[in-house]
């Protein structure tokens, strides 16, 4: 069923009860993403709103979220949710009702399904990864072994004495859905019901997210462990938790080997990426794969050239056959040419007969989205130098035209122009767009930058260093500074920053990789020294230290 499929359900609409999983957006099923893309109305529990909202169309109604002051305050209550669902369905809308975990384990969702059935409203259920299964998997806690031990699930918030006695009298692994504040009392309840105080357990909060944290203890020692960790009382009130009780919850040494998620090299690191969301998309995704939480902060804004005539002449020349090649050195250059094409009523067909070069994969993707497949993308380094390595010299026998159209920024370097001329080409070096310093980020972001709230910052050019410091101030001394190359590192040092990481080659993805290697070594050193693994921001002093140039 494609996302564009349009179904008719008579006078009533249709409701999809959708499980959004424990918190990791990557755990949404393909069917869930498809259903979200079809939705007219989204009614989502506040815990999962951020997980699902990126998959709905622009302008989709989100009445539950609008009921509060902000998206996090959207829990207007079960009655409000069912009323919103029913009202939208009666109006013929396609409604997605998103709940945390799996709808089959959500009592409120079951009541809402019955309400739909009572009125003859068609509905479907899209299962999700249940919290009680997904969270232990991310915590490195297997629920069963090769001997096939029994596994029982218990919701401590609704369990009666009979349920406690049953799991207490058994030797099965028990997965307890509870809250961090209630874990110690639940452990005591299990001991009273017959479990030994030295029975191992793990407790995980914020499971499957980069805020995940797990403690390993026994039923008898968990209260002391949580007191020592200083996590109670929790600042946000009641924190949902998953406790796994039994031998499969593992001794500490076993969980250290199996905790694949929390042992990612940049787990939980807040990483500042001084680029726009469009520029940083693939970089941010790479950082997330290392466990980081990227925050994009634009340091430059793109504006049209002050005088558009040069660009207009070049585009007309492109259509009339003036050029053999057009070379794109950035996504912004593609966007500038595309906008000029649209202004003239042109499309990708105007590139017919012209060879197209792209400086790297991201620029190539922007061209493909425009309908143009580039003829040349560097096989090695994705830069002007890399492009020149693969660029063919002008040959008057095989090249009917000797001219290259180079649309680019007003502050671009001359490396590519000089290299093309050396290869025998004539170059029309045209200012397609101007780069100006972006507006300052919000006050809380500026304070996080200066106060040590970020664990690392990735500088991808000298201009990102200058502009970030200009609009937001210098990053705090505890923040890890990562630079894409020597020139950028030199600029950072000139601004009084200590450079901790430098990419082995000028590539944003190699830069992220180098930061991950730095994080992995830092983690390994802490473990070897018997110290707790901490993020750089967790080591900030009470008073800010000045950085020496």
C-alpha positions as CSV (number, residue, x, y, z in Angstrom):
1,X,0.0,0.0,0.0
2,X,1.7,3.2,-1.1
3,X,1.6,6.4,1.0
4,X,-0.4,8.1,-1.8
5,X,-3.2,5.5,-1.7
6,X,-6.6,7.1,-1.1
7,X,-9.2,4.9,0.6
8,X,-12.9,5.7,1.1
9,X,-14.5,4.5,4.3
10,X,-18.0,6.0,3.7
11,X,-19.2,8.6,6.1
12,X,-16.7,7.6,8.8
13,X,-13.0,7.8,8.6
14,X,-10.4,5.2,9.6
15,X,-8.2,4.9,12.7
16,X,-4.8,3.3,12.8
17,X,-3.6,2.4,16.3
18,X,0.1,2.6,16.0
19,X,2.9,1.4,18.3
20,X,5.7,3.9,18.2
21,X,8.1,1.7,20.2
22,X,10.1,2.6,23.3
23,X,11.7,5.8,22.0
24,X,14.3,5.2,19.3
25,X,12.8,6.6,16.1
26,X,14.6,3.8,14.2
27,X,12.4,1.2,15.7
28,X,9.3,2.4,13.8
29,X,8.1,-0.3,11.4
30,X,7.8,0.3,7.7
31,X,4.0,0.0,8.0
32,X,4.0,2.6,10.8
33,X,5.9,5.1,8.5
34,X,3.5,4.4,5.7
35,X,0.4,5.0,7.9
36,X,1.8,8.2,9.3
37,X,2.4,9.5,5.7
38,X,-1.3,8.9,5.0
39,X,-2.7,10.5,8.1
40,X,-5.0,13.5,8.1
41,X,-5.0,13.7,11.9
42,X,-2.3,12.6,14.3
43,X,-3.2,12.0,18.0
44,X,0.0,11.0,19.7
45,X,1.0,10.4,23.3
46,X,3.5,13.1,24.3
47,X,6.3,10.6,24.9
48,X,6.3,9.6,21.2
49,X,5.2,12.8,19.5
50,X,8.8,13.7,18.5
51,X,9.3,10.1,17.3
52,X,6.4,10.1,14.8
53,X,5.9,13.7,13.7
54,X,8.7,13.7,11.2
55,X,6.8,11.1,9.1
56,X,3.6,13.0,8.7
57,X,2.8,15.5,5.9
58,X,3.1,19.2,6.4
59,X,-0.1,20.7,7.8
60,X,-1.5,17.5,9.4
61,X,-3.7,18.3,12.3
62,X,-2.3,17.4,15.8
63,X,-5.1,18.3,18.2
64,X,-3.7,16.6,21.3
65,X,-0.4,18.5,21.0
66,X,-2.2,21.8,20.4
67,X,-4.2,21.3,23.6
68,X,-1.1,22.1,25.7
69,X,1.2,25.0,25.8
70,X,3.8,23.0,23.9
71,X,4.2,19.6,22.3
72,X,5.5,18.1,25.5
73,X,2.4,19.2,27.3
74,X,0.1,17.4,24.9
75,X,-1.1,14.8,27.4
76,X,-4.6,16.2,27.8
77,X,-5.7,12.9,29.2
78,X,-7.2,9.6,28.0
79,X,-10.7,11.1,27.7
80,X,-9.4,13.9,25.5
81,X,-7.5,11.5,23.3
82,X,-10.5,9.2,22.7
83,X,-12.7,12.2,22.1
84,X,-10.3,13.6,19.5
85,X,-9.9,10.3,17.8
86,X,-13.7,9.7,17.5
87,X,-14.5,13.3,16.4
88,X,-11.9,13.1,13.6
89,X,-13.0,9.7,12.5
90,X,-16.7,10.7,12.5
91,X,-15.6,13.6,10.2
92,X,-14.3,11.1,7.6
93,X,-10.6,11.7,8.5
94,X,-7.7,9.2,8.4
95,X,-6.6,9.2,12.0
96,X,-3.3,7.8,13.4
97,X,-3.4,7.2,17.2
98,X,0.2,6.7,18.2
99,X,1.1,5.2,21.6
100,X,4.4,4.3,23.2
101,X,5.5,0.7,22.9
102,X,2.8,-1.6,21.4
103,X,-0.9,-0.8,21.2
104,X,-1.8,-4.4,22.3
105,X,-0.2,-3.7,25.7
106,X,-1.9,-0.3,26.1
107,X,-5.1,-0.5,28.1
108,X,-6.2,2.9,26.9
109,X,-5.7,2.0,23.3
110,X,-7.9,-1.1,23.8
111,X,-10.7,1.1,25.2
112,X,-10.4,3.4,22.2
113,X,-10.6,0.4,19.8
114,X,-13.8,-0.7,21.5
115,X,-15.2,2.8,21.1
116,X,-14.5,2.7,17.3
117,X,-16.1,-0.8,17.1
118,X,-19.2,0.4,18.9
119,X,-19.7,3.1,16.2
120,X,-18.8,1.0,13.2
121,X,-15.6,3.0,12.6
122,X,-13.0,0.8,10.8
123,X,-9.6,0.6,12.4
124,X,-6.4,-1.3,12.1
125,X,-3.5,-2.1,14.5
126,X,0.1,-1.6,13.6
127,X,2.2,-3.4,16.3
128,X,5.3,-1.7,17.7
129,X,8.3,-2.8,19.7
130,X,7.1,-3.3,23.3
131,X,9.0,-1.4,26.0
132,X,9.4,-4.6,28.0
133,X,11.2,-6.2,25.1
134,X,13.0,-3.4,23.4
135,X,14.5,-1.7,26.5
136,X,16.3,-4.9,27.8
137,X,17.6,-5.5,24.2
138,X,19.2,-2.0,24.2
139,X,20.5,-2.5,27.7
140,X,22.4,-5.6,26.8
141,X,20.1,-7.9,28.9
142,X,19.0,-11.1,27.1
143,X,15.7,-12.4,28.5
144,X,16.2,-16.0,27.6
145,X,19.2,-18.4,27.3
146,X,19.8,-21.6,25.4
147,X,18.0,-23.5,28.1
148,X,14.8,-21.7,27.3
149,X,14.1,-20.2,30.8
150,X,10.6,-18.9,31.4
151,X,10.0,-15.2,31.0
152,X,7.2,-13.3,32.8
153,X,6.1,-9.7,32.4
154,X,4.7,-7.7,35.2
155,X,3.3,-4.1,35.3
156,X,4.1,-3.1,38.9
157,X,1.8,-0.1,38.6
158,X,-1.3,-2.3,38.2
159,X,-0.2,-5.7,39.7
160,X,-2.2,-7.1,42.6
161,X,-0.8,-9.3,45.4
162,X,-1.6,-12.5,43.6
163,X,0.6,-11.4,40.6
164,X,3.5,-10.6,42.9
165,X,3.2,-13.9,44.7
166,X,3.2,-15.8,41.4
167,X,6.4,-14.3,40.1
168,X,8.0,-14.4,43.6
169,X,7.4,-18.1,43.9
170,X,8.8,-18.8,40.4
171,X,12.4,-18.9,39.2
172,X,11.6,-17.3,35.9
173,X,13.1,-14.1,34.5
174,X,10.7,-11.3,35.4
175,X,10.5,-8.1,33.3
176,X,8.9,-5.4,35.5
177,X,7.4,-2.2,34.1
178,X,7.7,0.3,36.9
179,X,9.2,3.8,37.7
180,X,12.6,4.6,39.0
181,X,11.1,5.9,42.2
182,X,9.3,2.6,42.9
183,X,12.1,0.2,42.0
184,X,13.4,-0.3,45.6
185,X,9.9,-0.9,46.9
186,X,9.2,-3.4,44.0
187,X,12.5,-5.2,44.8
188,X,11.4,-5.5,48.5
189,X,8.0,-6.8,47.3
190,X,9.6,-9.6,45.3
191,X,11.8,-10.6,48.3
192,X,8.7,-10.7,50.5
193,X,7.0,-12.9,47.8
194,X,9.9,-15.4,47.9
195,X,12.8,-14.2,45.7
196,X,16.3,-14.3,47.3
197,X,17.8,-10.9,48.1
198,X,20.9,-11.8,46.1
199,X,18.9,-12.3,42.9
200,X,20.5,-10.1,40.2
201,X,18.5,-7.3,38.5
202,X,19.1,-4.5,36.1
203,X,17.2,-1.2,36.0
204,X,17.0,0.9,32.8
205,X,15.5,4.4,32.4
206,X,15.0,6.3,29.1
207,X,15.6,3.0,27.3
208,X,16.5,3.0,23.5
209,X,17.3,6.7,23.6
210,X,20.6,8.5,24.0
211,X,19.6,9.4,27.6
212,X,19.5,5.6,28.5
213,X,21.1,4.7,31.7
214,X,21.3,1.2,33.3
215,X,22.2,0.1,36.8
216,X,23.2,-3.5,37.8
217,X,22.6,-4.7,41.3
218,X,20.6,-7.3,43.3
219,X,17.1,-7.1,44.8
220,X,18.7,-6.5,48.2
221,X,21.2,-3.8,47.1
222,X,19.3,-1.8,44.4
223,X,18.1,0.8,46.9
224,X,21.7,1.5,47.9
225,X,22.9,1.5,44.3
226,X,20.4,4.1,43.3
227,X,21.2,6.3,46.3
228,X,24.9,6.1,45.5
229,X,24.1,7.1,41.9
230,X,22.3,10.2,43.2
231,X,19.4,9.8,40.8
232,X,16.6,10.0,43.4
233,X,14.5,12.0,43.7
234,X,14.5,12.6,39.9
235,X,14.1,16.1,38.6
236,X,11.3,15.2,36.2
237,X,9.1,13.5,38.7
238,X,8.2,9.9,38.0
239,X,10.6,8.3,35.5
240,X,9.4,5.1,33.7
241,X,11.8,2.2,34.1
242,X,12.2,-1.4,33.1
243,X,13.7,-3.8,35.6
244,X,14.8,-7.3,34.6
245,X,15.0,-9.7,37.6
246,X,16.7,-13.1,37.5
247,X,19.9,-14.8,36.5
248,X,19.5,-13.6,32.9
249,X,19.6,-10.0,34.0
250,X,23.3,-10.8,34.4
251,X,26.2,-10.0,36.6
252,X,27.9,-6.7,35.8
253,X,30.7,-8.3,33.9
254,X,28.3,-10.0,31.4
255,X,26.4,-6.8,30.8
256,X,29.6,-5.0,30.1
257,X,30.2,-7.4,27.2
258,X,26.6,-7.1,25.9
259,X,25.8,-3.4,26.4
260,X,26.2,-2.6,22.7
261,X,24.1,0.6,22.8
262,X,25.5,2.4,25.8
263,X,29.0,1.5,24.8
264,X,28.8,3.4,21.5
265,X,31.8,5.8,21.2
266,X,29.9,9.0,21.5
267,X,26.9,7.7,23.5
268,X,24.8,10.6,24.8
269,X,27.3,13.3,23.5
270,X,25.7,16.6,22.6
271,X,27.5,17.5,19.4
272,X,27.3,21.0,17.8
273,X,27.3,21.0,14.0
274,X,27.6,24.5,12.7
275,X,25.7,23.9,9.5
276,X,22.1,24.1,8.3
277,X,19.9,21.0,8.7
278,X,20.1,20.5,4.9
279,X,23.9,20.7,4.8
280,X,24.3,18.5,7.9
281,X,21.7,15.8,7.2
282,X,24.1,12.9,6.3
283,X,26.7,14.1,8.9
284,X,24.1,14.2,11.7
285,X,22.9,10.7,10.7
286,X,26.5,9.4,11.0
287,X,26.9,11.0,14.4
288,X,23.6,9.4,15.6
289,X,25.0,6.0,14.5
290,X,27.9,6.6,17.0
291,X,25.3,7.4,19.8
292,X,25.6,11.2,19.6
293,X,22.9,13.8,19.7
294,X,23.6,16.3,17.0
295,X,22.4,19.9,17.1
296,X,22.6,21.9,13.9
297,X,23.3,25.6,14.3
298,X,23.6,27.5,11.0
299,X,26.6,29.9,11.0
300,X,26.0,31.3,7.5
301,X,23.0,32.4,5.6
302,X,22.7,32.3,1.8
303,X,21.5,35.3,-0.1
304,X,21.2,36.1,-3.9
305,X,24.1,37.9,-5.6
306,X,23.9,41.7,-5.4
307,X,23.8,42.0,-9.2
308,X,21.9,39.1,-10.9
309,X,22.9,40.0,-14.4
310,X,26.1,37.8,-14.5
311,X,24.1,34.8,-13.4
312,X,21.3,35.5,-15.8
313,X,23.8,35.7,-18.8
314,X,25.4,32.4,-17.7
315,X,22.1,30.5,-17.5
316,X,21.1,31.8,-20.9
317,X,24.5,30.7,-22.2
318,X,24.0,27.3,-20.8
319,X,20.8,26.9,-22.8
320,X,22.3,28.3,-26.0
321,X,25.3,25.9,-26.0
322,X,28.0,28.2,-24.7
323,X,29.4,25.6,-22.2
324,X,30.9,22.1,-22.5
325,X,30.8,21.7,-18.7
326,X,29.0,23.0,-15.6
327,X,30.7,22.3,-12.2
328,X,28.8,22.4,-8.9
329,X,30.9,22.9,-5.8
330,X,28.1,22.9,-3.2
331,X,24.4,22.1,-2.6
332,X,23.8,25.9,-2.5
333,X,25.1,26.3,-6.0
334,X,22.7,23.6,-7.2
335,X,19.9,25.4,-5.4
336,X,20.8,28.8,-7.0
337,X,20.9,27.4,-10.5
338,X,17.6,25.5,-10.0
339,X,15.9,28.6,-8.7
340,X,17.1,30.6,-11.7
341,X,15.8,27.8,-14.0
342,X,12.4,27.9,-12.4
343,X,12.4,31.7,-12.8
344,X,12.8,31.2,-16.6
345,X,10.4,28.2,-16.8
346,X,13.2,25.8,-17.4
347,X,13.8,22.3,-16.0
348,X,16.5,19.6,-16.0
349,X,16.1,19.1,-19.7
350,X,18.1,22.3,-20.3
351,X,21.3,20.3,-19.2
352,X,21.0,18.1,-22.4
353,X,24.3,17.9,-24.1
354,X,26.2,19.5,-21.2
355,X,28.6,17.5,-19.0
356,X,27.9,18.0,-15.3
357,X,30.4,17.7,-12.4
358,X,29.7,17.6,-8.7
359,X,32.3,18.2,-6.0
360,X,31.0,15.4,-3.7
361,X,28.2,12.9,-3.0
362,X,26.0,15.4,-1.2
363,X,26.1,17.8,-4.1
364,X,25.5,14.9,-6.5
365,X,22.4,13.9,-4.5
366,X,21.0,17.5,-4.8
367,X,21.5,17.2,-8.6
368,X,19.8,13.9,-8.8
369,X,16.8,15.3,-6.9
370,X,16.8,18.0,-9.6
371,X,16.7,15.3,-12.3
372,X,20.3,15.5,-13.3
373,X,22.8,12.7,-13.0
374,X,26.4,14.1,-12.8
375,X,29.0,12.8,-15.2
376,X,31.8,13.5,-12.8
377,X,32.1,13.0,-9.1
378,X,35.6,12.8,-7.5
379,X,36.7,9.2,-7.0
380,X,39.0,10.3,-4.1
381,X,38.9,13.4,-1.9
382,X,35.6,15.3,-2.2
383,X,37.0,18.8,-2.7
384,X,38.1,21.1,-5.4
385,X,41.5,19.4,-5.4
386,X,39.8,16.0,-5.7
387,X,37.6,17.2,-8.6
388,X,40.7,18.5,-10.5
389,X,42.4,15.1,-10.0
390,X,39.7,13.5,-12.2
391,X,38.9,16.4,-14.5
392,X,40.0,15.7,-18.1
393,X,42.2,18.2,-19.9
394,X,40.7,20.2,-22.7
395,X,41.2,18.4,-26.0
396,X,40.3,20.5,-29.2
397,X,39.7,17.3,-31.1
398,X,37.1,15.8,-28.8
399,X,35.8,18.9,-27.0
400,X,33.8,21.1,-29.4
401,X,33.6,23.9,-26.7
402,X,36.3,24.9,-24.3
403,X,34.3,26.7,-21.7
404,X,33.2,25.8,-18.1
405,X,30.3,27.4,-16.2
406,X,31.3,27.6,-12.5
407,X,28.4,28.9,-10.3
408,X,29.6,29.3,-6.7
409,X,29.8,31.5,-3.6
410,X,31.2,35.0,-3.5
411,X,33.9,33.9,-1.0
412,X,35.0,30.7,-2.8
413,X,38.7,30.1,-3.2
414,X,40.5,30.2,-6.6
415,X,41.8,26.6,-6.5
416,X,39.3,25.2,-8.9
417,X,39.5,28.1,-11.4
418,X,43.3,28.0,-11.5
419,X,43.3,24.3,-11.9
420,X,40.8,24.3,-14.8
421,X,42.7,27.0,-16.6
422,X,45.9,25.0,-16.2
423,X,44.0,22.0,-17.9
424,X,43.3,24.3,-20.9
425,X,39.7,25.3,-20.1
426,X,38.2,28.7,-20.2
427,X,36.1,29.4,-17.0
428,X,33.1,31.6,-16.4
429,X,33.5,32.0,-12.7
430,X,30.0,33.3,-11.7
431,X,28.8,34.4,-8.3
432,X,25.6,32.4,-7.9
433,X,25.0,33.3,-4.2
434,X,26.5,35.2,-1.3
435,X,27.2,33.9,2.1
436,X,26.6,36.1,5.1
437,X,26.9,35.5,8.8
438,X,23.7,33.9,10.2
439,X,21.6,35.4,13.0
440,X,22.6,34.4,16.5
441,X,21.1,31.1,17.8
442,X,18.6,31.2,20.7
443,X,19.9,32.4,24.1
444,X,19.8,28.9,25.6
445,X,22.0,27.5,22.7
446,X,24.5,30.4,23.2
447,X,24.6,29.7,26.9
448,X,25.2,26.0,26.2
449,X,28.0,26.8,23.9
450,X,29.8,29.1,26.3
451,X,28.8,27.2,29.5
452,X,30.0,23.7,28.5
453,X,26.6,22.2,27.6
454,X,28.0,20.7,24.4
455,X,30.4,17.8,24.5
456,X,31.9,18.5,21.1
457,X,31.8,20.9,18.2
458,X,32.7,20.0,14.6
459,X,34.3,22.8,12.6
460,X,34.1,22.1,8.8
461,X,35.8,25.3,7.6
462,X,37.6,28.4,8.9
463,X,34.5,30.4,8.3
464,X,32.4,28.2,10.6
465,X,34.9,29.0,13.4
466,X,34.8,32.7,12.8
467,X,31.1,32.9,12.4
468,X,30.2,30.6,15.4
469,X,32.5,32.6,17.7
470,X,31.0,35.8,16.2
471,X,27.3,34.9,16.7
472,X,27.5,32.7,19.8
473,X,30.8,33.1,21.6
474,X,33.7,30.7,22.2
475,X,33.0,27.1,23.2
476,X,33.7,26.2,26.8
477,X,37.1,24.7,27.7
478,X,35.6,21.3,28.4
479,X,34.1,21.0,24.9
480,X,36.1,18.8,22.5
481,X,37.1,20.8,19.4
482,X,37.2,18.8,16.1
483,X,38.5,20.4,12.9
484,X,38.3,19.2,9.3
485,X,41.9,20.2,8.4
486,X,45.0,22.2,9.3
487,X,43.7,25.5,8.0
488,X,40.5,25.2,10.1
489,X,42.6,24.1,13.1
490,X,44.8,27.1,12.7
491,X,41.8,29.4,12.7
492,X,40.4,27.7,15.8
493,X,43.7,28.1,17.6
494,X,43.8,31.8,16.6
495,X,40.5,32.2,18.4
496,X,41.9,30.7,21.6
497,X,40.5,27.2,21.1
498,X,42.4,24.0,21.9
499,X,42.0,21.5,18.9
500,X,41.5,18.0,20.2
501,X,40.6,16.2,17.0
502,X,41.6,16.7,13.3
503,X,40.3,14.7,10.4
504,X,42.9,12.6,8.5
505,X,41.6,14.0,5.3
506,X,39.3,17.0,4.5
507,X,35.9,15.2,4.6
508,X,33.1,15.8,7.0
509,X,32.5,12.1,7.3
510,X,36.2,11.4,8.1
511,X,35.9,14.2,10.7
512,X,32.9,12.5,12.4
513,X,34.8,9.2,12.2
514,X,37.8,10.8,13.9
515,X,35.6,12.2,16.7
516,X,34.2,8.7,17.2
517,X,37.7,7.3,17.5
518,X,38.6,10.0,20.0
519,X,35.5,9.1,22.0
520,X,36.2,5.4,21.9
521,X,39.8,5.9,23.2
522,X,38.5,8.3,25.9
523,X,36.0,5.7,27.0
524,X,38.5,2.8,27.0
525,X,41.0,4.9,29.1
526,X,38.3,5.6,31.7
527,X,37.3,1.9,32.0
528,X,41.0,0.9,32.2
529,X,41.5,3.4,35.0
530,X,38.5,2.1,36.9
531,X,36.7,5.4,36.5
532,X,33.1,6.1,35.5
533,X,32.6,6.9,31.8
534,X,31.6,10.5,31.6
535,X,30.8,12.8,28.8
536,X,33.1,15.9,28.5
537,X,30.2,18.2,29.6
538,X,29.8,16.2,32.8
539,X,33.4,17.2,33.8
540,X,32.9,20.9,33.5
541,X,34.2,22.9,36.6
542,X,31.9,25.0,38.7
543,X,33.7,28.1,37.4
544,X,34.7,28.6,33.7
545,X,38.4,28.4,32.9
546,X,39.9,30.7,30.4
547,X,41.4,29.1,27.4
548,X,45.0,30.0,26.4
549,X,45.6,30.7,22.8
